[in-house]
Amino acid sequence: MSERYREIEVSGSPSEMGRQLGEATCEELREFEAILMERANLEFPVRRETALALASRCVRYVAAYDPAMLEELRGMSESSGLSLDQLMLLQVRNQLQPETVEGCTAFAVTPKACRSGSATLGQNWDNDPALDPFTVILTRRPSNQPAHINITHVGRAGYIGFNEAGIGVCLNTLPAPCREEGVPHYFTVRGIFHSQSLDEAVDAVDRAERAIPANILLSTPQGPADLEVTLEKVHVLADVRDGVLTHANHCLHPELTPVKDEYNDLLQSCSRQRRVDVLLADAERPLSVEQLQKVLSDHDNHPTSICRHPNDDPTTGYCRSVFSVVMEVDEGRMLVSRGNPCETPYQTYTL
């Protein structure tokens, strides 16, 4: 496995970007659809026909949310040979199962707390290593919106990354009530990358008829903020302590205490949250990128640590830190470790 991810850049109108993406990734898109269905059935049986029917029903939600995003998907369909429903299937992955097994430990740091003077975000993505071959570094340069860079999977509307307006995004699964139909999560994330302020980013999520809950840790020109997103409301956390805001995979907002108590501790979320808070509180200020990478490589409670490794849990033991990312948003720089950050050096990508 190469340590460096494939880089793709597209530009122009939504349909033009879609056609460019379809041409660049047509073979991977077909393989990715097959792998997603195969891996989904490891956790919760679902027939492909059922999944495609759900994907088809979600098209109208995206059309109501942002027609231009659907135009990009149509352009991708035209050039890749996959149907619109097949491409939408890649977006509804988290809607196919009653619970999603994904863990992430994330932090946002203010410019004053960083040695580089740049607003900085970072996280590990603890998930299924079978998805690694379909991961790319994608830069979009739309005609009339901010350019943005994502570490993402082929075909996805939006994922972890930042835009040229200073909006950075880390993503965490948030166990909470969900429903089958709605705007798939990746489109609301894409809406954030079209934003230029915290208020616009919150609105991009809040105005969607959402299907699943999620946690979105942001870097914005107004400072770090965390969005605990349920079906009914976007709960904003902005309790920045000593220049740092952190989040793992459970609800922290006081209004969501009953939700936290109702759901299981996803991939040892509570212990990871405590550990990242201690590590960053004890770290010397201002924080360097190297210090932040060391936090993401931490092995306290190994193998179910911040830097997660395979273990003997019969349900989640295959999950590991598939990649690790530190984003210096104001510098336009993304540093990514392909695999566990304790083993693989970070590579630099720029917007």
Buried (B, 14 or more C-beta within 10 A) or exposed (E): EEEEBBEBBBEBBBBBBBBBBBBBBBEBBBEBBEBBBEBBBEBEEBEBEEBBEBBBBBBEBBEEBBEBBBBBBBBBBBBBEBEBBBBBBBBBBBBBBEBBBBBBBBBBBBBEBBBBEBBBBBBBBBBBBBBBBBBBBBBBBBEEBBBBBBBBBBBBBBBBBBBBBBBBBBBBBBBBEBEEBBBBBBBBBBBBBBBBBBEBBBBBBBBBEBBBBBBBBBBBEEBBBBBBBBBEEBBBBBEBEEBBBBBBBBBBBEEBEEBBEEBEBBBBBEBBBBBBBEBBEEBEBBBBBEBBBBBBBBBBBEBBBBBBBEEEEEEBEBBBBBBBBBBBBBBBBBBBBBBBBBEBEBBEBEB
